[in-house]
């Protein structure tokens, strides 16, 4: 059994960039004009709050996506992925929302979104490679979008800042791919800082790095990729977002972030389901603020464990987005001594995080694997992470 180091797994972005660069050369016999990298993200706390104008607290992962890019003079867009089949080609000025699918839609969508914002994008050859676990709820899609957006921003001399590029990536996913996500994933990928969390107010888009030095506290943040297939995720996600918008209108606020009197707001809702959804969003926003205040004050990070676990309970009972694989992993981690554990991401599959003492990381990992096996569930992948830097040019 491999040992989980105190610093967690540290994938090498440079190695991922080399894979993308070699792929470009192999497929089109060209050297890239540059290689860019953007990380995936894991959300420490603040789930389903971003599309309610609320607060979130993600961190950028050491895992991510690299894009090796070369400029073309014929206006064509050619795309190839290290994990997909044949290259895909399209005219860069003929991009139409909803026409593409799969990984290439995220790449094409970024070019479309930049053009929609007035940028003059050249023809491009783009080769991508990554090491974010797919389907784990760790935002491989935002990682891909932000790597491409950062590359094209540089090559087209668009001069957009990191927040604007996160908006471009979200525009691509919302309006080209058709996934109604919030902006958290892209902002975490663009604004990540090593050793820090990204505290984001999704209404104002203000960002504050919050120290989260786990090594100094002899802690590890374990990510448990449960390998649970996402179940009805797109429709269920859209349904919950619509419920929140309807509930906000019913209680007379612009967004659920603005609910000041929770009990009073709940009394205005006739649907028990709506009441549960609102209760989750309002209490989750407060948990984010409490965690930020705790960490800002320089307190022991172990003290945020109860908030992490309370978040999972709320997501399970009020927002109803967990599945057995997630619940089993959380219960097993807590039973083995984790200070706190919760599902992370949109739910209906994906991953769990657990805050554990470094010396107990292997014990917690073993307990999670044993619990999954006893229930006949897929064998999870468990790895430690530390906050990493955001999108950047590698060469």
N, C-alpha and C positions, 0 to 999 in steps of 0.2 A: 504494500500500500504506500503510495507516495506521501511524503510528509508535506503538510501545509506549513510553509514557512511563516515566520512572524510578519514578514512584509507582504505576504500573499503572492500570488502569481504575478509576474511582471513580464507580460508579452513585450516583444520588441517591435515598435512601430517601424523602425528602419528595415527590419526583415520583411514585414508586410509590404512596405514600399518597394523593396527589391523584387518581390514576386510580381507586383503590378508592372514595374518597369520591364522586367523580362518578358512578361506576357505581351506587352505592347510591341516589343522588338520581334518576338516570335510570330505574332499574327500579321503585323504590317511592315516588318523590316524597318522600323523607325526608332530613333531614340526619343524619349520624351523631352519636352521643353521644361518639364518640372514634375515633381511628385509631391502630392499633398496628402495629409492624413487628418482624419477627424474621429474622435472617440465615440463609442457607445456611452450609455449612461445607466446608472442605477439610481432609483429614487429612494433616498433615505426615509423620507416621510412627506406626505402631502399628495394623496392619491385622489384623482378625479376632482381636484380643486382647480386645476389650471383653466378649464373651459368655463369655470364659474367666477373668473376674475380674481381667483384666490392666491394663496401662497404655496410655494413648493420648495423643496430642499434636496435637490439631486446632487450627484457627484459624477464627474466624467471618469470613465473607466480607462484602464491602460489598454484595453482591447479596442479595436476600431477598424476603419476602412481606409485604404490608400487608393488614390486615383493618380495614375500616370497619364499625363495629357500632352498631346502634341497638336499644334495649330495646323489647320488645313487652309488652302487658298481657294477651295471650290464650294464652300458653303455647306458641305455634307457633315453629318454627325455619324460617326461610327463608334460603336460601343461593344466591349467584350468583357466578360467576367470570368475570373479564375474558377468559379464554381458552376457556371452555366454552360450552355452549348455553343452554337455558332454565333459569330458576331452579328450584330444588328445594325442596319444602316438606314438613315432617313435624312431628308433635307432639313437643315437646321432651321429654316424659315417656314417649314410646313408642319410644325408640331401642333397637334390638336388634342385638347384634354379628353381623356377617356378612350383614346384610340389605342394606346399601348397597354401592356400589362406586364406583370412580373417585375424583376429588378430593373429592367431598362426604363420602365415608366418613371421611376424615381430620378434617373439620370436625365432623361429627356424633359421631365417636368421642371427640373432646376433651370435648364436653358430657357424653357418657355416662360417660367416665372421671372427670370432676369429680363427677358425681352419685354414682358408685360410691364415691367418697372422702368422701361426705357433704355436698358443697356443694349449695346450693339455687340452681339456675341459672334465670334468667328466660327467657321467650320472646325471641328475637333475630332481627333481620335482619342478615345478614353478607354483605358484598361483599368479595371478595379479588382481589388483583392482585399479580404478582410478576415478577422479572427473573432468577431463578435458572434457568440452562439446564436444561430438563427432560431426564431420562434420562442426565445427564452424571455421575451419582454424586456430586453436590454437595449432596445432601440437601434437595431442594426440599420433600419431604414433611415433614421435621422443621421446616423453616422455616414451613410452613403451620400445622402443629400448634402450634408455640410462639407464633406471632402470635395465634392464636385463644385459646390457653390464657391468655396474658398479658391479652388483652382481657377475657375472661370473668372472670378472677380479679379484675380491677379493678371491673368492673360489678356482679358478685355480692358484692363485698366479702369474698371467700373468704380473703384474707390469707395465701396460700401463698407461700413463698419460692421463689427461682429453682430450687433443686435439687428441691423438691417439684413445681414446675410441669414440670420436665423429666421427672419420674417420671410425671406425669399424661399427658404427651404420649407417652411410651413405652408406657404402659398402653393408650392409645388404639390405637397402631399394632400392638402385640402381640396384644391381646385383642379389639379391635373390628374392625380391618382384617384381622388375621390374618397379619401379617408378623413373624417372630421376630427382630427387630433387637435389638441391644444399646442401651445408653443414651448412647453417645458423641455421636451426632448431636444429640440434644435438649440434652445438657449443653453442647455447644459453642455451640449457638444461644442458650441462655439465659445462659451465663457469658462470652461473648466480651468481650475488652478490646482496644481499639485499640492496635496496636503490640506485642501480646503473643500468645503461644500459650496454649492452655488445657491444662495438664498435669492429667490426670484419672486417679485411682486408681478403677477401676470397681467395686471391692469396697467400699471405704469411702465412695465418692462425694466424697472430698476433692478440692478444686480449687485449683490454684496457677497464677497467671499467670506465664509465663516470658518475659522480654524477647526480642523478635525484631524489632529495628529494622533492616530491610533497607536503607532509604534511607541510614542513617548509614554502612553498609558498602558502599554503591554496588552493591547487589545487587537483583535482581528475582526473585520467585517466579512463574514462568509456569504457568498452568493450560492444559492442552491437552485440550479437549473433542473426543475422537476421533470423535464421532458414531456410534460403533459401537453397534448395537442390542444391548441386554442379551439374553444367550442363556441360557435355563434358570435365570435368576438365583434365583427364589424356591425352587425345589426343590433346586438345588445349594447354596444358602446353608444351608437347613435340614439338608441331608445333612451338611455339614461341621460344623455345630454339634453334631449328634447324634454324629458321629465323635469329636469332642473330649470330649464328656461320657462316652462309652463308654471312651475311652482314659484319662481321669482316674480313672474307677472301677477300671480294670484295674491302674493303677500305684499305687492306694491314696492318692490325694490328693483334696481337695475340688474343686479345679479345676486346670487346667494351669498356672496362675500359681504354684502351690505346688511345682512340680517343681524340686528343687534340684540333683539329679544327672541331667543330661540323658542321658548315655550309659547310666547304670544304668536309667533309665526306658525307654529304647528297647529294651534287652535283654528287658524284660518284655512287650513287644508282639510278637505273632506275625505281624501283618499289616504288610507293607512300606508300604502306603498309610497306615495308622495312624501308623507311625513317622515318615513324612514330614510328616504333619499336625502331630504333636506337636513335631517339630524346628522347624517354622516358628514356632509360637506361642511356644515357650520362647525362641528366639533373637530373635524380634521384640520381646518384652518387654524383653530386655536392650538391644536397639538403642534403644528409647525412653529407657530410663534413661541410656544413654551420651550420647544427644543432649541430654537435659535437663541432665546434669552439665556438658557442654561449654558450653552456653549460659548456665547459671547462673554459671559462672566468668568470664563476660564475654569468652570467646574469639571469634575470627573465625567467623562463621556458615559460612564456606566449609568449615570443618573437618567439618561434618556430612554433606557430600556423599557420602562413601563409604558411610555408614550408609544413606542414602536408596537408593542403588543396590543395596546388599546386600539391602535389604528387597524390592526388585522381583525380584531373582533368586530369593529364597526364595518369594515369592508365585507366581512362574512355575513353579519346579521342584518345590517341596515342597507348596505349597498348591494349585497348579494352578487358579488363578482368572484368569489373564490370557488375552487373545485376541490375534491378530496385530496388530490396530490399536494396542493398548497397547504391545506389544513393539517394533513398528516406531517408534513415537513416542519411546520411551525410548532406543532405540539411536541414533536420529537426533539427539536432543538431546545425548546424551553425545558423539557424534561431532563435533558442532559446538561443543563446549567447555563444556557444562553441568558444574557441579561435582558434581551428583548428579541422578538422575531416577528416578521410580518411578510405578507405577500408584497411584491413590488411590481409596478407596471399596471396595465389596464385590467388584468385579471383573466378569468376563464381559462387559465393555463399559465405557463411561464415560470417565473422564479420567485424565490423567497430570499430574504436577507436575515441574518442573525448576527447580533453583536455579542462576541464571546471573548473571554480571556484567552490570550494567545496560547497558553499552555493547555487549554482545554479544547482547542480547535479540532484536533484529531478525534477526541471523544465525541464531540457534537457531530462531526461528519459521520462517524461510525453509527451513531444512533439514528441519524436521518436515513442512511442507507438500509439499516436493519428494519426500520419502521416501514419503509417503502416495500421492501421485500416481503415482510409479513402480511402486507395488504395486497400483494400481487400487483403492485404498481410499477411503472418503469423505473429503472435504476437511475437516480439523479446523478448529475455532475456537480461536485462541490469544490469551490475554489475561493481563496481569499483575495480581496482587492484593497487597494489604497486609492484615494483621489488622485487623478492624473490631470495633465494639461489638456486644454481644448484644441480646436482645429489649428493646423499650422502647416507651413511648407517644410518638407523634409529635405528637398534638394532642387 
